[in-house]
Amino acid sequence: TKYLGQRKGSLITGFLAGLASSTATVASVARASKASSKNTTSEILIFIAATIAMQVVCLAIILIGTAGIHYSLLILILAPLAAALVMIYVETRKSPDGHESAQTEEFEFFHVLILTTFIITTIIISKIAQSFLDESGMAAITFIVSLFEMHGSIVANLQLHDAGVINVKQVGALLSVAIVASYISKLF
């Protein structure tokens, strides 16, 4: 932000942080914007860029993670990606691109640790539940896991597809569930 300006700096920060964990990035930005009384344009741009990073990673997982996937399923990722790009365009037109002075913020490791522990616990519980549920429980498990990080559920569902356990239509339905769950968690 100091060198590139508020817009570009926020977009790069959000995208790179979103590659690591879009959920943790959004939670951190929400906490910072709640505590701050200044303009929230930076936080909004970081939020959108983090979700774009999540979508790019999921797109890459789908493209290289399986053989024989129908490319029509990519519309499920490309449509929200296009919407996010439009939102960035609209948001960047709202305010000038000022260079802010460098601000030092304390890294809140404890909050990240709590969120990470919660995510891992939820994934473990979901994995245990999967052994007791049949095919009808896959949507629920996909939803729960995708509330935190949808990458893992996409990889698992693609592996089930490659193993012949589910078909392309089911992969599309589970991918839709994953996307919806991911956005629900980030919006709240």
N, C-alpha and C positions, 0 to 999 in steps of 0.2 A: 504494500500500500504506500509506503514511504517513497519508493522509487517509481512505481508504475501508476500511481493514482488510485483513488478509492475504487473505481469500477473494476479496472483490470486486476488490481491487487486482490480485491474481494473474490472475483471470479477464479483466479488462479488458486488462492487459498482454499476456497470451497471445493474446487475440483480435486486438488491434491489430497485434501483431508478426506473428501468423499471416497477417493480410491481406497484409503485405509479403512474407514468405517463411516458410511453415510449416517448411520444411526447416532453414533457418538458425536459426529460433527453437528448434526441438527440439534441434539440435546445440549451441546455446549453453546451453540448460537442462541438457542431459546433462553438458556440461563443468562447469557450475557445481555440479551436484548431486554429481558425482564428487569435486570438491575440497572440498565442504562436509560437515561432520559433523552439522549441525543437521537439524531436521525437514524432510522433503522434500515436505510438503503443498503448499507454494507452487509448487514445480517441477512436481508432478503436475498441479495446476490449470492452470498455464501450458501444459503439454504438451497437455492435453485441449482447452483453449480455442483453442490454435493449430490443432489438427486440425479443430475446429468451424469456424474461420474459413476453412480450406481447403475444407471441404465447402460452406459458404455461397457462396463464390466459384464453385465448380464448379457448384452448383445455378443460380446466376445466369447463368453461361455457357451452360448447357444451355437455360434458359428463354428467353434473349434472343439466343442465338447461332445459332439455326437455325430454319428454318420446317418444319413438318410432322413434328416429332419426336413420337414416341409417349410420352405422359405416364406410361405404365407403367414406362418406364426410370427415372423419378425415384425409384422405390423403392430403386434401387441407391445413391442418395445419402442418401435420407431414413432408411433403416434404420441406417446407421452414425451419422448425426446424432442419431437418437433414443437409440442406445446411448451416445453420448458425453454426452448430457444426463443420462442415468441415472447414468453414472459420476461426473459432477460432483456430483449430488445425494448419492451415497454418500460421496464423498470429503469434501465439506463438512461432513458429519455427524460425521466422525472427530475433528476438532479444533476448539478454540474459535477465534473470529475476533478475534485480537488485533491491535492496532495496533503495528506494528514501527517502530523508529526508522529514519530514513532511512539507508541504507547506500550508500556510494559504491563502485561497482565499476568497474574499468577496462574501457573498451570495447575488445574484442579485435578490432581492425580486420584484423589480419593473418590471423586464423583465418577471418573472414568472406570476405576476399579469396581465400584458398586454396579455400574451399568454392565460391565463385562461379566461379572459374576452372575448377574441376573440373566443375561443372554445365554451363558453357558448352561446354567441350571435349567432354563426353559428348553434348550435344545436337548439336554439329557432326558428330561421328562418326556419330551416329544418322541425321542428315539425309543424309550421304554414303552410308551403308549403304542407305537407303531407295531411292536411285536404282539400286542394284544388285539389290535384292530385289523380288519381286513381292508380290501380296496376302498370301501366306503369311508374309512377313516383318513385316507390320504389327503383329502381336501382340508380337513381340520388340522392335520399335522402341518401341511404346507402353509396354511394360514398362520398358525402359531409361530412357526419358525420364521416366516417372512415378516412378521411384525418387527423383527429385529435385524435380520440380514437375509435377504432373499436369495443370495448367491448359493448358499448351501442347499436350499430346497430345490433350486433349479438344477444344480448338479445331481442331486439325488433322483429327481424326476427324470432327467435325461438318462441316467444310468438304468433306471427302471424301463425306460423306453428301449434302450439298446439291448436289454436283456429279454425283451419281448413280453414283459409283464403288463405294460400299458401301451396303448396305441397313440397315434399322433393327435387324435381328437382329445384324448384324456390329457396329453401333455399340454395342449393349448388351454384346456380348462384349468389345469393346475397352475400354468403360467399366469393366467388371468387372476386367479386367486392370490398368487404370490405378489403380483403388482398391486392389487387393491390393498392387501394387508400392509405392504410396505408403505404405501401412501397414507393409509389410515394412521399408522404409528407415527409417521413423520409430522402429519398435520396436528396430531394431538400432543 
